[in-house]
Structure formats: structure tokens, C-alpha cells
């Protein structure tokens, strides 16, 4: 049917956002990020979303690996997922996720904020 989309354009991020919505619906806002990360891992398990938690990413500079790493909250189905519990998202958090995408050589990312009254999320793409 024209105008009615039965499948999301990006089913992986759609599923991840659905899991985050359930966590936010259950817990609301006001907890620390660690609480939301733990609950989100449970929701990923229940929904059979493949994920790796707390993935360390190497950072390179002119062909040399630096002695520091980034740690991303999750990598799910080829999507970098960063969890926040802030009043509002800013360009700083979006830049952080874009740097994670570059370091991981992954194109798609989700920035999810549980800190507001309604769940906030941003889909980010690197490398286009």
C-alpha cells in the first residue's frame, strides 16, 4: 500500500530502538547509565538481538595504534550503540558516536538517551 511501510528501512536499528523503548517504559528516567546498560542487555537477550557489551576500540594515528582505547557500550548486529542518561543530547555526544564508528570501521550507530521524560535516540551514519 502506498505510503504504508510494512518493514522499517533499517530493521537492525528498529529492533534495538524497540528494546530501548521497552527499557525506558519499564524504568522511566532518572537512573544512572549503568542501570540502563544492564537492563538493555537483558532486553537484547529476550529479543534475541546479538550484542557485545563494552567493546574496546583501538585508535590509530597515521598508521600507528595509540596506547589508548575507546569503550563503546554495545555493538549489536553491526550497529554501535551508545547509552546516555542526560537531560538532553548535544552535538558532543553525536560526535562521540561518530568517532566510535570511525574507530570500529562500522557505518551505523545509535545514540540512545534514557535521561529525558521520553526516550531520545539518534541514528548516525559514518563514511558516506
Phi and psi in radians as a Rosetta constraint file:
Dihedral C 1 N 2 CA 2 C 2 CIRCULARHARMONIC -1.114 0.35
Dihedral N 2 CA 2 C 2 N 3 CIRCULARHARMONIC 2.339 0.35
Dihedral C 2 N 3 CA 3 C 3 CIRCULARHARMONIC 1.486 0.35
Dihedral N 3 CA 3 C 3 N 4 CIRCULARHARMONIC -0.220 0.35
Dihedral C 3 N 4 CA 4 C 4 CIRCULARHARMONIC -1.930 0.35
Dihedral N 4 CA 4 C 4 N 5 CIRCULARHARMONIC 1.989 0.35
Dihedral C 4 N 5 CA 5 C 5 CIRCULARHARMONIC -1.718 0.35
Dihedral N 5 CA 5 C 5 N 6 CIRCULARHARMONIC 2.107 0.35
Dihedral C 5 N 6 CA 6 C 6 CIRCULARHARMONIC -1.515 0.35
Dihedral N 6 CA 6 C 6 N 7 CIRCULARHARMONIC -0.412 0.35
Dihedral C 6 N 7 CA 7 C 7 CIRCULARHARMONIC -2.143 0.35
Dihedral N 7 CA 7 C 7 N 8 CIRCULARHARMONIC 2.450 0.35
Dihedral C 7 N 8 CA 8 C 8 CIRCULARHARMONIC -1.203 0.35
Dihedral N 8 CA 8 C 8 N 9 CIRCULARHARMONIC 2.710 0.35
Dihedral C 8 N 9 CA 9 C 9 CIRCULARHARMONIC -1.102 0.35
Dihedral N 9 CA 9 C 9 N 10 CIRCULARHARMONIC -0.561 0.35
Dihedral C 9 N 10 CA 10 C 10 CIRCULARHARMONIC -2.306 0.35
Dihedral N 10 CA 10 C 10 N 11 CIRCULARHARMONIC 1.539 0.35
Dihedral C 10 N 11 CA 11 C 11 CIRCULARHARMONIC -1.071 0.35
Dihedral N 11 CA 11 C 11 N 12 CIRCULARHARMONIC -0.493 0.35
Dihedral C 11 N 12 CA 12 C 12 CIRCULARHARMONIC -1.163 0.35
Dihedral N 12 CA 12 C 12 N 13 CIRCULARHARMONIC -0.889 0.35
Dihedral C 12 N 13 CA 13 C 13 CIRCULARHARMONIC -1.185 0.35
Dihedral N 13 CA 13 C 13 N 14 CIRCULARHARMONIC -0.574 0.35
Dihedral C 13 N 14 CA 14 C 14 CIRCULARHARMONIC -1.024 0.35
Dihedral N 14 CA 14 C 14 N 15 CIRCULARHARMONIC -0.796 0.35
Dihedral C 14 N 15 CA 15 C 15 CIRCULARHARMONIC -1.156 0.35
Dihedral N 15 CA 15 C 15 N 16 CIRCULARHARMONIC -0.706 0.35
Dihedral C 15 N 16 CA 16 C 16 CIRCULARHARMONIC -1.143 0.35
Dihedral N 16 CA 16 C 16 N 17 CIRCULARHARMONIC -0.764 0.35
Dihedral C 16 N 17 CA 17 C 17 CIRCULARHARMONIC -1.104 0.35
Dihedral N 17 CA 17 C 17 N 18 CIRCULARHARMONIC -0.682 0.35
Dihedral C 17 N 18 CA 18 C 18 CIRCULARHARMONIC -1.051 0.35
Dihedral N 18 CA 18 C 18 N 19 CIRCULARHARMONIC -0.726 0.35
Dihedral C 18 N 19 CA 19 C 19 CIRCULARHARMONIC -1.114 0.35
Dihedral N 19 CA 19 C 19 N 20 CIRCULARHARMONIC -0.743 0.35
Dihedral C 19 N 20 CA 20 C 20 CIRCULARHARMONIC -1.129 0.35
Dihedral N 20 CA 20 C 20 N 21 CIRCULARHARMONIC -0.668 0.35
Dihedral C 20 N 21 CA 21 C 21 CIRCULARHARMONIC -1.084 0.35
Dihedral N 21 CA 21 C 21 N 22 CIRCULARHARMONIC -0.689 0.35
Dihedral C 21 N 22 CA 22 C 22 CIRCULARHARMONIC -1.150 0.35
Dihedral N 22 CA 22 C 22 N 23 CIRCULARHARMONIC -0.729 0.35
Dihedral C 22 N 23 CA 23 C 23 CIRCULARHARMONIC -1.082 0.35
Dihedral N 23 CA 23 C 23 N 24 CIRCULARHARMONIC -0.797 0.35
Dihedral C 23 N 24 CA 24 C 24 CIRCULARHARMONIC -1.140 0.35
Dihedral N 24 CA 24 C 24 N 25 CIRCULARHARMONIC -0.675 0.35
Dihedral C 24 N 25 CA 25 C 25 CIRCULARHARMONIC -1.089 0.35
Dihedral N 25 CA 25 C 25 N 26 CIRCULARHARMONIC -0.667 0.35
Dihedral C 25 N 26 CA 26 C 26 CIRCULARHARMONIC -1.364 0.35
Dihedral N 26 CA 26 C 26 N 27 CIRCULARHARMONIC -0.760 0.35
Dihedral C 26 N 27 CA 27 C 27 CIRCULARHARMONIC -1.720 0.35
Dihedral N 27 CA 27 C 27 N 28 CIRCULARHARMONIC -0.454 0.35
Dihedral C 27 N 28 CA 28 C 28 CIRCULARHARMONIC 1.253 0.35
Dihedral N 28 CA 28 C 28 N 29 CIRCULARHARMONIC -2.868 0.35
Dihedral C 28 N 29 CA 29 C 29 CIRCULARHARMONIC -1.798 0.35
Dihedral N 29 CA 29 C 29 N 30 CIRCULARHARMONIC 2.886 0.35
Dihedral C 29 N 30 CA 30 C 30 CIRCULARHARMONIC 2.036 0.35
Dihedral N 30 CA 30 C 30 N 31 CIRCULARHARMONIC -0.237 0.35
Dihedral C 30 N 31 CA 31 C 31 CIRCULARHARMONIC -1.527 0.35
Dihedral N 31 CA 31 C 31 N 32 CIRCULARHARMONIC 2.925 0.35
Dihedral C 31 N 32 CA 32 C 32 CIRCULARHARMONIC -1.332 0.35
Dihedral N 32 CA 32 C 32 N 33 CIRCULARHARMONIC 2.801 0.35
Dihedral C 32 N 33 CA 33 C 33 CIRCULARHARMONIC -0.939 0.35
Dihedral N 33 CA 33 C 33 N 34 CIRCULARHARMONIC -0.664 0.35
Dihedral C 33 N 34 CA 34 C 34 CIRCULARHARMONIC -1.027 0.35
Dihedral N 34 CA 34 C 34 N 35 CIRCULARHARMONIC -0.635 0.35
Dihedral C 34 N 35 CA 35 C 35 CIRCULARHARMONIC -1.124 0.35
Dihedral N 35 CA 35 C 35 N 36 CIRCULARHARMONIC -0.799 0.35
Dihedral C 35 N 36 CA 36 C 36 CIRCULARHARMONIC -1.177 0.35
Dihedral N 36 CA 36 C 36 N 37 CIRCULARHARMONIC -0.657 0.35
Dihedral C 36 N 37 CA 37 C 37 CIRCULARHARMONIC -1.091 0.35
Dihedral N 37 CA 37 C 37 N 38 CIRCULARHARMONIC -0.776 0.35
Dihedral C 37 N 38 CA 38 C 38 CIRCULARHARMONIC -1.122 0.35
Dihedral N 38 CA 38 C 38 N 39 CIRCULARHARMONIC -0.762 0.35
Dihedral C 38 N 39 CA 39 C 39 CIRCULARHARMONIC -1.174 0.35
Dihedral N 39 CA 39 C 39 N 40 CIRCULARHARMONIC -0.669 0.35
Dihedral C 39 N 40 CA 40 C 40 CIRCULARHARMONIC -1.129 0.35
Dihedral N 40 CA 40 C 40 N 41 CIRCULARHARMONIC -0.663 0.35
Dihedral C 40 N 41 CA 41 C 41 CIRCULARHARMONIC -1.062 0.35
Dihedral N 41 CA 41 C 41 N 42 CIRCULARHARMONIC -0.724 0.35
Dihedral C 41 N 42 CA 42 C 42 CIRCULARHARMONIC -1.089 0.35
Dihedral N 42 CA 42 C 42 N 43 CIRCULARHARMONIC -0.760 0.35
Dihedral C 42 N 43 CA 43 C 43 CIRCULARHARMONIC -1.172 0.35
Dihedral N 43 CA 43 C 43 N 44 CIRCULARHARMONIC -0.649 0.35
Dihedral C 43 N 44 CA 44 C 44 CIRCULARHARMONIC -1.054 0.35
Dihedral N 44 CA 44 C 44 N 45 CIRCULARHARMONIC -0.779 0.35
Dihedral C 44 N 45 CA 45 C 45 CIRCULARHARMONIC -1.024 0.35
Dihedral N 45 CA 45 C 45 N 46 CIRCULARHARMONIC -0.838 0.35
Dihedral C 45 N 46 CA 46 C 46 CIRCULARHARMONIC -1.097 0.35
Dihedral N 46 CA 46 C 46 N 47 CIRCULARHARMONIC -0.541 0.35
Dihedral C 46 N 47 CA 47 C 47 CIRCULARHARMONIC -1.679 0.35
Dihedral N 47 CA 47 C 47 N 48 CIRCULARHARMONIC 0.052 0.35
Dihedral C 47 N 48 CA 48 C 48 CIRCULARHARMONIC 1.047 0.35
Dihedral N 48 CA 48 C 48 N 49 CIRCULARHARMONIC 0.679 0.35
Dihedral C 48 N 49 CA 49 C 49 CIRCULARHARMONIC -1.606 0.35
Dihedral N 49 CA 49 C 49 N 50 CIRCULARHARMONIC 2.074 0.35
Dihedral C 49 N 50 CA 50 C 50 CIRCULARHARMONIC -1.214 0.35
Dihedral N 50 CA 50 C 50 N 51 CIRCULARHARMONIC 2.314 0.35
Dihedral C 50 N 51 CA 51 C 51 CIRCULARHARMONIC -2.629 0.35
Dihedral N 51 CA 51 C 51 N 52 CIRCULARHARMONIC 2.743 0.35
Dihedral C 51 N 52 CA 52 C 52 CIRCULARHARMONIC -2.173 0.35
Dihedral N 52 CA 52 C 52 N 53 CIRCULARHARMONIC 2.175 0.35
Dihedral C 52 N 53 CA 53 C 53 CIRCULARHARMONIC -1.545 0.35
Dihedral N 53 CA 53 C 53 N 54 CIRCULARHARMONIC 2.670 0.35
Dihedral C 53 N 54 CA 54 C 54 CIRCULARHARMONIC 0.791 0.35
Dihedral N 54 CA 54 C 54 N 55 CIRCULARHARMONIC 1.047 0.35
Dihedral C 54 N 55 CA 55 C 55 CIRCULARHARMONIC -1.489 0.35
Dihedral N 55 CA 55 C 55 N 56 CIRCULARHARMONIC 2.213 0.35
Dihedral C 55 N 56 CA 56 C 56 CIRCULARHARMONIC -1.481 0.35
Dihedral N 56 CA 56 C 56 N 57 CIRCULARHARMONIC 2.341 0.35
Dihedral C 56 N 57 CA 57 C 57 CIRCULARHARMONIC -2.037 0.35
Dihedral N 57 CA 57 C 57 N 58 CIRCULARHARMONIC 2.245 0.35
Dihedral C 57 N 58 CA 58 C 58 CIRCULARHARMONIC -1.327 0.35
Dihedral N 58 CA 58 C 58 N 59 CIRCULARHARMONIC 2.565 0.35
Dihedral C 58 N 59 CA 59 C 59 CIRCULARHARMONIC -2.022 0.35
Dihedral N 59 CA 59 C 59 N 60 CIRCULARHARMONIC 2.239 0.35
Dihedral C 59 N 60 CA 60 C 60 CIRCULARHARMONIC -1.886 0.35
Dihedral N 60 CA 60 C 60 N 61 CIRCULARHARMONIC 2.642 0.35
Dihedral C 60 N 61 CA 61 C 61 CIRCULARHARMONIC -2.441 0.35
Dihedral N 61 CA 61 C 61 N 62 CIRCULARHARMONIC 1.967 0.35
Dihedral C 61 N 62 CA 62 C 62 CIRCULARHARMONIC 0.883 0.35
Dihedral N 62 CA 62 C 62 N 63 CIRCULARHARMONIC 0.797 0.35
Dihedral C 62 N 63 CA 63 C 63 CIRCULARHARMONIC 1.464 0.35
Dihedral N 63 CA 63 C 63 N 64 CIRCULARHARMONIC 0.012 0.35
Dihedral C 63 N 64 CA 64 C 64 CIRCULARHARMONIC -1.974 0.35
Dihedral N 64 CA 64 C 64 N 65 CIRCULARHARMONIC 2.296 0.35
Dihedral C 64 N 65 CA 65 C 65 CIRCULARHARMONIC -1.378 0.35
Dihedral N 65 CA 65 C 65 N 66 CIRCULARHARMONIC 2.166 0.35
Dihedral C 65 N 66 CA 66 C 66 CIRCULARHARMONIC -1.304 0.35
Dihedral N 66 CA 66 C 66 N 67 CIRCULARHARMONIC 2.710 0.35
Dihedral C 66 N 67 CA 67 C 67 CIRCULARHARMONIC -1.423 0.35
Dihedral N 67 CA 67 C 67 N 68 CIRCULARHARMONIC 0.441 0.35
Dihedral C 67 N 68 CA 68 C 68 CIRCULARHARMONIC -2.261 0.35
Dihedral N 68 CA 68 C 68 N 69 CIRCULARHARMONIC 2.744 0.35
Dihedral C 68 N 69 CA 69 C 69 CIRCULARHARMONIC -2.325 0.35
Dihedral N 69 CA 69 C 69 N 70 CIRCULARHARMONIC 2.774 0.35
Dihedral C 69 N 70 CA 70 C 70 CIRCULARHARMONIC -1.689 0.35
Dihedral N 70 CA 70 C 70 N 71 CIRCULARHARMONIC 2.711 0.35
Dihedral C 70 N 71 CA 71 C 71 CIRCULARHARMONIC -2.209 0.35
Dihedral N 71 CA 71 C 71 N 72 CIRCULARHARMONIC 2.023 0.35
Dihedral C 71 N 72 CA 72 C 72 CIRCULARHARMONIC -1.610 0.35
Dihedral N 72 CA 72 C 72 N 73 CIRCULARHARMONIC 2.550 0.35
Dihedral C 72 N 73 CA 73 C 73 CIRCULARHARMONIC -1.093 0.35
Dihedral N 73 CA 73 C 73 N 74 CIRCULARHARMONIC -0.861 0.35
Dihedral C 73 N 74 CA 74 C 74 CIRCULARHARMONIC -2.579 0.35
Dihedral N 74 CA 74 C 74 N 75 CIRCULARHARMONIC 2.642 0.35
Dihedral C 74 N 75 CA 75 C 75 CIRCULARHARMONIC -2.120 0.35
Dihedral N 75 CA 75 C 75 N 76 CIRCULARHARMONIC 2.074 0.35
Dihedral C 75 N 76 CA 76 C 76 CIRCULARHARMONIC -2.164 0.35
Dihedral N 76 CA 76 C 76 N 77 CIRCULARHARMONIC 2.101 0.35
Dihedral C 76 N 77 CA 77 C 77 CIRCULARHARMONIC 0.879 0.35
Dihedral N 77 CA 77 C 77 N 78 CIRCULARHARMONIC 0.675 0.35
Dihedral C 77 N 78 CA 78 C 78 CIRCULARHARMONIC 1.338 0.35
Dihedral N 78 CA 78 C 78 N 79 CIRCULARHARMONIC 0.399 0.35
Dihedral C 78 N 79 CA 79 C 79 CIRCULARHARMONIC -2.203 0.35
Dihedral N 79 CA 79 C 79 N 80 CIRCULARHARMONIC 2.209 0.35
Dihedral C 79 N 80 CA 80 C 80 CIRCULARHARMONIC -1.335 0.35
Dihedral N 80 CA 80 C 80 N 81 CIRCULARHARMONIC 2.258 0.35
Dihedral C 80 N 81 CA 81 C 81 CIRCULARHARMONIC -2.135 0.35
Dihedral N 81 CA 81 C 81 N 82 CIRCULARHARMONIC 2.104 0.35
Dihedral C 81 N 82 CA 82 C 82 CIRCULARHARMONIC -2.018 0.35
Dihedral N 82 CA 82 C 82 N 83 CIRCULARHARMONIC 2.235 0.35
Dihedral C 82 N 83 CA 83 C 83 CIRCULARHARMONIC -1.798 0.35
Dihedral N 83 CA 83 C 83 N 84 CIRCULARHARMONIC 2.360 0.35
Dihedral C 83 N 84 CA 84 C 84 CIRCULARHARMONIC -2.286 0.35
Dihedral N 84 CA 84 C 84 N 85 CIRCULARHARMONIC 2.782 0.35
Dihedral C 84 N 85 CA 85 C 85 CIRCULARHARMONIC -2.376 0.35
Dihedral N 85 CA 85 C 85 N 86 CIRCULARHARMONIC 1.240 0.35
Dihedral C 85 N 86 CA 86 C 86 CIRCULARHARMONIC -2.048 0.35
Dihedral N 86 CA 86 C 86 N 87 CIRCULARHARMONIC 2.836 0.35
Dihedral C 86 N 87 CA 87 C 87 CIRCULARHARMONIC -1.078 0.35
Dihedral N 87 CA 87 C 87 N 88 CIRCULARHARMONIC -0.687 0.35
Dihedral C 87 N 88 CA 88 C 88 CIRCULARHARMONIC -2.737 0.35
Dihedral N 88 CA 88 C 88 N 89 CIRCULARHARMONIC 2.692 0.35
Dihedral C 88 N 89 CA 89 C 89 CIRCULARHARMONIC -1.459 0.35
Dihedral N 89 CA 89 C 89 N 90 CIRCULARHARMONIC 2.614 0.35
Dihedral C 89 N 90 CA 90 C 90 CIRCULARHARMONIC -2.258 0.35
Dihedral N 90 CA 90 C 90 N 91 CIRCULARHARMONIC 3.098 0.35
Dihedral C 90 N 91 CA 91 C 91 CIRCULARHARMONIC -1.142 0.35
Dihedral N 91 CA 91 C 91 N 92 CIRCULARHARMONIC -0.406 0.35
Dihedral C 91 N 92 CA 92 C 92 CIRCULARHARMONIC -1.063 0.35
Dihedral N 92 CA 92 C 92 N 93 CIRCULARHARMONIC -0.814 0.35
Dihedral C 92 N 93 CA 93 C 93 CIRCULARHARMONIC -1.182 0.35
Dihedral N 93 CA 93 C 93 N 94 CIRCULARHARMONIC -0.651 0.35
Dihedral C 93 N 94 CA 94 C 94 CIRCULARHARMONIC -1.142 0.35
Dihedral N 94 CA 94 C 94 N 95 CIRCULARHARMONIC -0.715 0.35
Dihedral C 94 N 95 CA 95 C 95 CIRCULARHARMONIC -1.099 0.35
Dihedral N 95 CA 95 C 95 N 96 CIRCULARHARMONIC -0.671 0.35
Dihedral C 95 N 96 CA 96 C 96 CIRCULARHARMONIC -1.028 0.35
Dihedral N 96 CA 96 C 96 N 97 CIRCULARHARMONIC -0.824 0.35
Dihedral C 96 N 97 CA 97 C 97 CIRCULARHARMONIC -1.147 0.35
Dihedral N 97 CA 97 C 97 N 98 CIRCULARHARMONIC -0.695 0.35
Dihedral C 97 N 98 CA 98 C 98 CIRCULARHARMONIC -1.078 0.35
Dihedral N 98 CA 98 C 98 N 99 CIRCULARHARMONIC -0.674 0.35
Dihedral C 98 N 99 CA 99 C 99 CIRCULARHARMONIC -1.142 0.35
Dihedral N 99 CA 99 C 99 N 100 CIRCULARHARMONIC -0.680 0.35
Dihedral C 99 N 100 CA 100 C 100 CIRCULARHARMONIC -1.054 0.35
Dihedral N 100 CA 100 C 100 N 101 CIRCULARHARMONIC -0.770 0.35
Dihedral C 100 N 101 CA 101 C 101 CIRCULARHARMONIC -1.052 0.35
Dihedral N 101 CA 101 C 101 N 102 CIRCULARHARMONIC -0.781 0.35
Dihedral C 101 N 102 CA 102 C 102 CIRCULARHARMONIC -1.085 0.35
Dihedral N 102 CA 102 C 102 N 103 CIRCULARHARMONIC -0.796 0.35
Dihedral C 102 N 103 CA 103 C 103 CIRCULARHARMONIC -1.140 0.35
Dihedral N 103 CA 103 C 103 N 104 CIRCULARHARMONIC -0.641 0.35
Dihedral C 103 N 104 CA 104 C 104 CIRCULARHARMONIC -1.503 0.35
Dihedral N 104 CA 104 C 104 N 105 CIRCULARHARMONIC -0.164 0.35
Dihedral C 104 N 105 CA 105 C 105 CIRCULARHARMONIC 0.969 0.35
Dihedral N 105 CA 105 C 105 N 106 CIRCULARHARMONIC 0.788 0.35
Dihedral C 105 N 106 CA 106 C 106 CIRCULARHARMONIC -2.076 0.35
Dihedral N 106 CA 106 C 106 N 107 CIRCULARHARMONIC 2.465 0.35
Dihedral C 106 N 107 CA 107 C 107 CIRCULARHARMONIC -1.484 0.35
Dihedral N 107 CA 107 C 107 N 108 CIRCULARHARMONIC -0.608 0.35
Dihedral C 107 N 108 CA 108 C 108 CIRCULARHARMONIC -1.922 0.35
Dihedral N 108 CA 108 C 108 N 109 CIRCULARHARMONIC 2.462 0.35
Dihedral C 108 N 109 CA 109 C 109 CIRCULARHARMONIC -2.479 0.35
Dihedral N 109 CA 109 C 109 N 110 CIRCULARHARMONIC 2.723 0.35
Dihedral C 109 N 110 CA 110 C 110 CIRCULARHARMONIC -2.223 0.35
Dihedral N 110 CA 110 C 110 N 111 CIRCULARHARMONIC 2.278 0.35
Dihedral C 110 N 111 CA 111 C 111 CIRCULARHARMONIC -1.889 0.35
Dihedral N 111 CA 111 C 111 N 112 CIRCULARHARMONIC 2.037 0.35
Dihedral C 111 N 112 CA 112 C 112 CIRCULARHARMONIC -2.068 0.35
Dihedral N 112 CA 112 C 112 N 113 CIRCULARHARMONIC 2.195 0.35
Dihedral C 112 N 113 CA 113 C 113 CIRCULARHARMONIC -1.999 0.35
Dihedral N 113 CA 113 C 113 N 114 CIRCULARHARMONIC 2.035 0.35
Dihedral C 113 N 114 CA 114 C 114 CIRCULARHARMONIC -1.632 0.35
Dihedral N 114 CA 114 C 114 N 115 CIRCULARHARMONIC -0.059 0.35
Dihedral C 114 N 115 CA 115 C 115 CIRCULARHARMONIC -1.381 0.35
Dihedral N 115 CA 115 C 115 N 116 CIRCULARHARMONIC -0.259 0.35
Dihedral C 115 N 116 CA 116 C 116 CIRCULARHARMONIC -1.643 0.35
Dihedral N 116 CA 116 C 116 N 117 CIRCULARHARMONIC 2.896 0.35
Dihedral C 116 N 117 CA 117 C 117 CIRCULARHARMONIC -1.036 0.35
Dihedral N 117 CA 117 C 117 N 118 CIRCULARHARMONIC -0.611 0.35
Dihedral C 117 N 118 CA 118 C 118 CIRCULARHARMONIC -1.980 0.35
Dihedral N 118 CA 118 C 118 N 119 CIRCULARHARMONIC 2.510 0.35
Dihedral C 118 N 119 CA 119 C 119 CIRCULARHARMONIC -1.023 0.35
Dihedral N 119 CA 119 C 119 N 120 CIRCULARHARMONIC 2.357 0.35
Dihedral C 119 N 120 CA 120 C 120 CIRCULARHARMONIC -2.010 0.35
Dihedral N 120 CA 120 C 120 N 121 CIRCULARHARMONIC 2.435 0.35
Dihedral C 120 N 121 CA 121 C 121 CIRCULARHARMONIC -2.592 0.35
Dihedral N 121 CA 121 C 121 N 122 CIRCULARHARMONIC 2.628 0.35
Dihedral C 121 N 122 CA 122 C 122 CIRCULARHARMONIC -2.284 0.35
Dihedral N 122 CA 122 C 122 N 123 CIRCULARHARMONIC 2.262 0.35
Dihedral C 122 N 123 CA 123 C 123 CIRCULARHARMONIC -1.551 0.35
Dihedral N 123 CA 123 C 123 N 124 CIRCULARHARMONIC 2.272 0.35
Dihedral C 123 N 124 CA 124 C 124 CIRCULARHARMONIC -2.196 0.35
Dihedral N 124 CA 124 C 124 N 125 CIRCULARHARMONIC 2.515 0.35
Dihedral C 124 N 125 CA 125 C 125 CIRCULARHARMONIC -2.242 0.35
Dihedral N 125 CA 125 C 125 N 126 CIRCULARHARMONIC 2.382 0.35
Dihedral C 125 N 126 CA 126 C 126 CIRCULARHARMONIC -2.065 0.35
Dihedral N 126 CA 126 C 126 N 127 CIRCULARHARMONIC 2.487 0.35
Dihedral C 126 N 127 CA 127 C 127 CIRCULARHARMONIC 1.695 0.35
Dihedral N 127 CA 127 C 127 N 128 CIRCULARHARMONIC 0.179 0.35
